[in-house]
Amino acid sequence: MSADATELLRTRARALARPLDDDADAGHLVEVVTFELGGGRYALDLGLLQRIVRLEHLAPVPHAPPFVVGVVPLRGMPLPVLDIGRFLAAATGSSPEDRGWLLVLGQGPDALGVPSSSMPVTATVDPAELVATDTDPGDWVRGVTDDGTVWLDGQRILDDPRLVVQGGR
């Protein structure tokens, strides 16, 4: 590699390695994964996301609540799949054709799946810019962004006792 090319690469590396400006407010941004389902747009904290997979082999669960759309096999264990829109009663829910992707939240037996009609993407949210909601603070909604994305509290979803059946999901 020529000396000019090496110097160019060093210059680019130094520029990319610079710390953020002190007056930048990047410390307050939260990384989320956004997804669509049943006509609604949602976001979940990226830190709770285990993986994103194609939604295949969805099996219905007899006598399950309407927001439990079924289970899928994941690493040899059944993973419950929840329709967020149906649970929140914010939408009529999704149709099977709308469920192409699956966001897997949590670990082990406490994990659950959330379907998405489009490939989920990452974004950042500033909690200070959330629009107030009229939901109960105990619900799963942290707030709504200015573009109408419903930011969900993934940890509350995972900890919700309404989703536990006989000591496990």
N, C-alpha and C positions, 0 to 999 in steps of 0.2 A: 504494500500500500504506500502511496506517495506521501511525502511530508505534508503537502497541502490537504490531502484527503484526511489524514490523521488529525490535523489541526481543526479542520471543519467539523469532524466528529466530536472532538473535545469541546469546541465552542457550543455545539448543539447540546451536548450532555450537561455543560454548566448552566445553560439557559433553562433546560428542563428541570434541573436539580435545585433551582432557586427556591427559597422558602416563600410562602404566600405573603402578600403585603399585610402589614399589621392592621390596616384599616379594612381589610377584606373580612367579611362576616361569614367565612366558610365554616367556622367552627360550629355554627348553629344549624347547619344543614344536615339532614338525615338521609342516608341512602335507602331507597325503597325499590321494590319491584312493582311495576304497574301491570294490570291485566284487565281484560274485558270479559264480561259474562252477563248474559241475559239483557243486553242493552245498557248495563251499568259499567262504569269504569272504577276500578279499585286499586289501592296500593297497600302493601304490607312491608314492614321493616325487612330489609335485605338480610340482616343478621339471623333471622329465624328461618330463612329458606335453606332447606337441605339440598334440594335439587329440583330441576324442571325436566319432566319427561313427557313423551307422547302419551295421551290418555288412551289406553287400550285395555281390552278384557274387563270392562266395567260390568260387574254382576249386581243385580238389584238385591236389596235386603228386604225380605217380607216383613211387614208391620213396622217398618222404620218410620221415623218422622219424615214429613215431606222434604225437609232440607237435606236429608241424607239420601243422596242419589244412588249410592251403592258402595261396593268395595272393589279394589283392584289388588292383584298380587304384587307385592314389593318385597324382594329378597326373601321370598318364601312365607311371608306373613300377609294377612289381609289388612289393607290400608283403607279406612273409611274415607269416602269422598263427600264433601259438603258443598251444597249450592248456597253460597253466601247471600245472593239476592233473595232466595226463598226464606232464609233465616231472618234476614233483616226486614222482610216484607217490603223492601224498597222496589222490588221488581217482581214480575210473575215467575221469575226463575228462568233457567235456560232449558233449551231443548237438547236432546242428545247430539244433534248436528252442531250445536254451538260449543261442544266440549272437545277441543282438539288437543289441549295441553293440560298438564297437571302440575301444580306447584305443591311440593311436598314440604310441609312445615313440621318442625320438631324432630325428635329422635326416638328410635326404638318403639316400644309399645304405645307411647303417647303421641306418635306422629299422626298426621292426617293430611288428606289431599284436598286441594281447592282447584276446581277446573277453570280453564280459561278458554275463550273462543279464539284468541289470537296469541301469537308468541309473546310471552311476557317480556318487558323491557325494564331496564334500570333507569332510575331518575333520582333527583334530589328534591326534598321537601323542606321548607323552612317552617317549623312549627309556629313561629310567630305570625305567619301570614295565613293561618287556617281560618276559614269562615266558621263562626259558631254554629253548632247544630242544636236542634231541639230534642236530641236523644238523651236518654238517661245515661249519666256518666258510667254506670255499671255495664253499659252495652259495649259492643265491640268497636264502635266508631270513635276514632280520635278527633276527627274533624273532616272538613271538606276543603279542598284546595280551590283556588279561584277559577280553575278550569272545570270544576265539578267532579273531580276525582275524590272518591270516598276513601280516606286513609283509615285503615282498620288497625286495631290493636291486636296483633298476632298473638302476643303472650296471653291476653285475656281469652282469645279463642281457644288456645291450647289448654288453659286452666279452667275453662267453663265447665261446671259440674253437670250441666244439661247434656253434655256430649259424652259423658262417661256412663257405661253400662256395666254393672256388676264388677267394679274395680278395674276395668280396662275399657278401651274403646271398642 
